[in-house]
Amino acid sequence: AWQGPMTAANLSIKGSWLAQHVVRLWPPPADDTAFEGPCAELLELISNVSPAGIKLSQSWGDFFGEMKSPDHLYQRLQSNMERYAANYITIMFCCSMICSLGSRPLLIIFILSLHVVGIFAPPEAFDVDMWRPKSRGGFKAVGGSWIRFAILLVGQISLWLLPLVAHAGRVGVILGMVLSVVHALFRKRPWMEVAKEHLGVKKTR
């Protein structure tokens, strides 16, 4: 019965910016411009208020739409959990980050600073020479896009690991889960979805 919400959540996590790009960090490619796309992609996700780097299931405008006490609690809970899966993951992510800010402010500020630097610093700020043995040609210039990508990747990994390293992060995840369940109970389902359910029309993926 809960296969739909679980599948939606699993697909959201697998499709996250971190899951898609973590394997590209090493070794640095010959073409440094290959990382310009992923950096721009994360900037767009964060601009859409998705600091977890997950493409939202629905816009936040839709998410905070009409609220109403449920007539059919189970159906609404199941439907909204699937419809807003990525939004709920983002809420748990944000709650973990906010709660951790209270107990480990320096850590959170440092991680957020990595994102700010990685996104807004000029490309030339990241140009460095990487040391290699003389047998391999000596120093190698590493372009700014790869360094920028590496900084953003470390920042994203750090935020995702907060619930594992900080008690406040785990508390935040639980708080996010509670808020998500409350929203799923009271967010009115779209009338077209209800109509299709009454007509026996199955969802297609």
Disulfide bonds with the S-S distance in Angstrom:
none
